[in-house]
Amino acid sequence: MSITHAPAPSPSNGVHAALPVEAPDHERVLITRGPRSGLTIIVAVHSTALGQALGGARVWHYEHWTDALADALRLSQAMTLKNAAAGLARGGGKSVVCIPAGETLDEARRHDAMLDLGDAVESLGGAYMTAEDVGTSAELMSVVHERTEHVCGLPADEGGVGEPADATAAGVHAGILATLDHVFGSSDVAGRHFVIAGLGQVGGRLARALAAGGARLTVADVHEGKRALADELGAEWVSPADAHRVEADLFVPCGLGGVLTPEVVQELRVRAVVGAANNQLAERDVARMLRGRGIAWAPDFVVNAGGVVYLDLASAPGIGQEELDRRIAGIGDVVRAVHRDADAAGITTLEAAERLAAARLDAAR
């Protein structure tokens, strides 16, 4: 694994030069300060065993640039698992633009950050392709495209495939149906009670789809403005801090990662957890805690792969909408297999999903 500083943050600007996070499994890690924006930009390439690494670009606030590094390392590793489990000929990578705590980006600086990101991606010589993620959009990816060809998810009016939120939500929905079938013997959502934590692009779409299917909803979001959607759908509103304590059938985390802490798992009052959030487990042992409590957890990197499937295949020659829909719906089949394999082997669903991904990676080596 190589770590490249170009240039690295230094003690003179209030951060540490030493790396506090090890990345022994990563192929390449680039840490640079954008010459236009002045922001720290990190690109982590975890694996190219299956092909060019693919993963989104996150723009987020961090207390320290090393927190952004840890996020990039964790997320890029998850992308390797996600792309492998989805059967894509893609490796795993991720990019992070670190906004220092307390700062806000105006439109001009955000534009500059995207140009800097494009330069960082281009410097890797095609090892990594970026796309939108938290804090970015198809429109911002078009700015990145000014500096590199290694970007996907451009706006449709620029010849791209647009934003993948619909596909991500469809894949999570397929995972929910598969988990319902595994736990209750039926995939029917009518009458089932779902708690959705996070009503962003994916969570909001899921809420609408589940409500249309006759589900009962309890929802939460850090933005009070999302109450309007709750009112529209006839959903009960709770605070984000209390969402996991609601007694229901499924908990659906759709915000940022790390929501499933040991404390949260002890307080869950549901039969299953299926959501769009990345890196839901605060620590690995949480998967065993969930199994011990009889709560079926569908691994996030399997469930939320619809977006990356869409980005990878939508512009591929010979792939039409029917094939895209089939591949995204197939996420449900993978989730069923993970639940089945975990039960048969007496292991966690995390271990079962990792075995599936590892088998595909091993076959490519």
Order of alpha helices (4+ residues) and beta strands (2+ residues): beta-beta-beta-beta-beta-alpha-beta-alpha-beta-alpha-alpha-beta-alpha-beta-alpha-beta-beta-alpha-beta-alpha-beta-alpha-alpha-alpha-alpha
